[in-house]
Amino acid sequence: MAEQFAAILSRLKSASGIYDLIVRALRSSFATEREEHELAVTRLTGEIDHLGKRIEAVYTDKLDGKISAEYYKRASSQWQDEMRRRHDELRRYQEASEAYMNEGVDLLILARDEEEIFQKHEGASRKRLLNFVLSNCTWKDAQLSANFRKPFDSLLKTLPCNTTQIWAIGMMMQEKKIGWGTRTRT
């Protein structure tokens, strides 16, 4: 039975080069998203500072008698609400992390190496790996049948099945300079 599980897992072992290409593309895409993230954090921080200065200025104007208490309440309330919205948005950006990219890379590495991992382990470790990757395993007439869980099922459907497809993907990525230094935006 272990040999049949290994055979099922081996279906995900396309040419290892494709995994490297996918990881490079994922990391390149993440670098762009990180730049956009940093720009958004900088913009939000600047807007929060600007609103804080407005609130301070309107308070000073109130103390100096340049504006009415009613105007101060209305303006400061409006800017404080806006400031809270910006803080909430900034918090969402700060809570976002590189975790999704790292998890994606880890899943690709697992998909690439899972047959070998399965062969090296025994007992409970094998069971955890199989439960993580496969579902609906059945044994009938000395034949094992199983379905891949998400995202492995999608990966299996999209993996190129021959070296010509892998070469074409590599050429496309090199042409767009994904993962090889300068990035071309399209």
N, C-alpha and C positions, 0 to 999 in steps of 0.2 A: 504494500500500500504506500509506503514511503516513496518508492520509486515513481508511482503514479502521481503523487502530490508534487514531487520534484519536476516531473514532466509537465504538469499543468503550470507550475510556476515558471518554467523555462519559456513559456509562451511570451512572457514579458521581456525576455532577454533578447531584445533586438541588438543590432550591432552597437557596441558600447559607445561608439563615436557619436551616435545620435543623442545620447543622454548628455554628453559633454556639450554638444551644440545647444541643446535646450537649456542647460544650466547657464551657459554664457548668455543666451538671449534673455533669460529670466533676470540675471544679474544686471545686464545692460538696461533693461526696461526699468528695473528698480532704481538704478542710478538716476535716470530721468525723473522718476517719481519723487525721489529724495530731493532733488533740486527744486522741484515744484513745491514740495512740502516745506522746505526751508524758506522759500520765497513767501509762502502763505503765512508762516509763523512770523517772519520779519514784518510783513504788512500788518498783520493783526496786532503785534506788539506796538508798532508805530501808531496805529489807530487808537489803541487803548491809552497810550501816553498822551496823545493829542486830546482825547476826551477828558482825561484827568486834568490837563492844563486848562481846558475850557472851564471845568467845574471850579478849579481853584480861582481862575480869573473872575468868574461871575460871583463867587463868594466875596472876593476882595471888593468888587464893584458894589455889592450889597452893603458891606461894612462901611464903605466910603460914601454911601448914600447916592451913588450914581444910578442905581436901578431900584425898582420897588421890590418888596419882599415877595409879592405875587409873581412877578417876572422871574425872580431867583428860583422860587419853588418849581415853576413850570419848566424853566430851562434846565436846571440841575436834575430834575426828575427825568426829563427826556434823555439827557446825556448819560445819566446813571443807568437807565434801562438799556441804552445802546451799548454802554460799557459792559454790562452784564452779558449781553448777547455776544459781544466780541470775546469776553472771557470764556464763555461756554464753547464757542467755536475753537478758540485757542486750546482749551483743555482737550477737545476731541482730537486735534492735531497732535498734541503732546502725548496722548495715550496711544495713538497709532504707532506701531513699531515696525521693525524689520522682521518681526516674527513670521509674517506670512511668506516672505521671500525665503527665509531660512527653512521653514516647514516645506515649502515647495521643492527646494533643493534636496532636503532630506528624503522626501517621498520619491523623488526621481532616483536618488542613490539607492534607496531601498528596492525600488522596482528593478533597477539594473542588477543588484546584487542578491536579491532575495533567494534565488535558487541555491547559491553558495551558502548563504546564511542558514537556510533550512538544512542543508547537508551537514553543516558543522555543529548544529545543536541537536539536542534530544529532548524528549518528554515535554515538560511544560513550556519551554521556550519555543519549541516547534508549534505547539498548540496555539500559543499567543500570536505567533507570526501568521499562521493559517487563519485564525479568527480575524485578524486585522486585514488580511488581503482577500480572503475568500468568503463566500456565503453559499448557502444551500448545497452543501456537499452531500452527495448520496453515493451509496455503494450498491451496485446491482449487477449481478452476473459477473462478478470479479472485475467490474469496471468502475472506476471512480469518475464522478461527474461533479463539477463545481462551477460556480459563477464568481467573477471578480467583483469585489466591492468598489464603490466610488472612492477615489478617482482612478483606480487601476483599470477599471473597465473602459473608461474613456481613453486612457493612455494606450491601452491595447488596440483600440480602434484607430488611433491616429498615428501609431508608430509606423514608419516606413518599413516596407517588408523586403527591400532589396538594396544593394549597394548603389545602384543608379539613383534611387530616390534620396539616399543619404548624401551622395555626392552633390546632387542638385540643391538640397537644403544648405549644405555647407557653402556652396558657391554663392547662393543668394545672400546668406548671412555675411560672407566675406565682402560681397559687393556693397552691402549696406554698412559694412564696417562694424557689425555688432560683435562686441566683445574683443575687438582688436584695436583699441585706441580711439581715434576720432570717430564720432558718431554722426551719421548723416540723418537729418530729420526729413521725413516724408509726409 
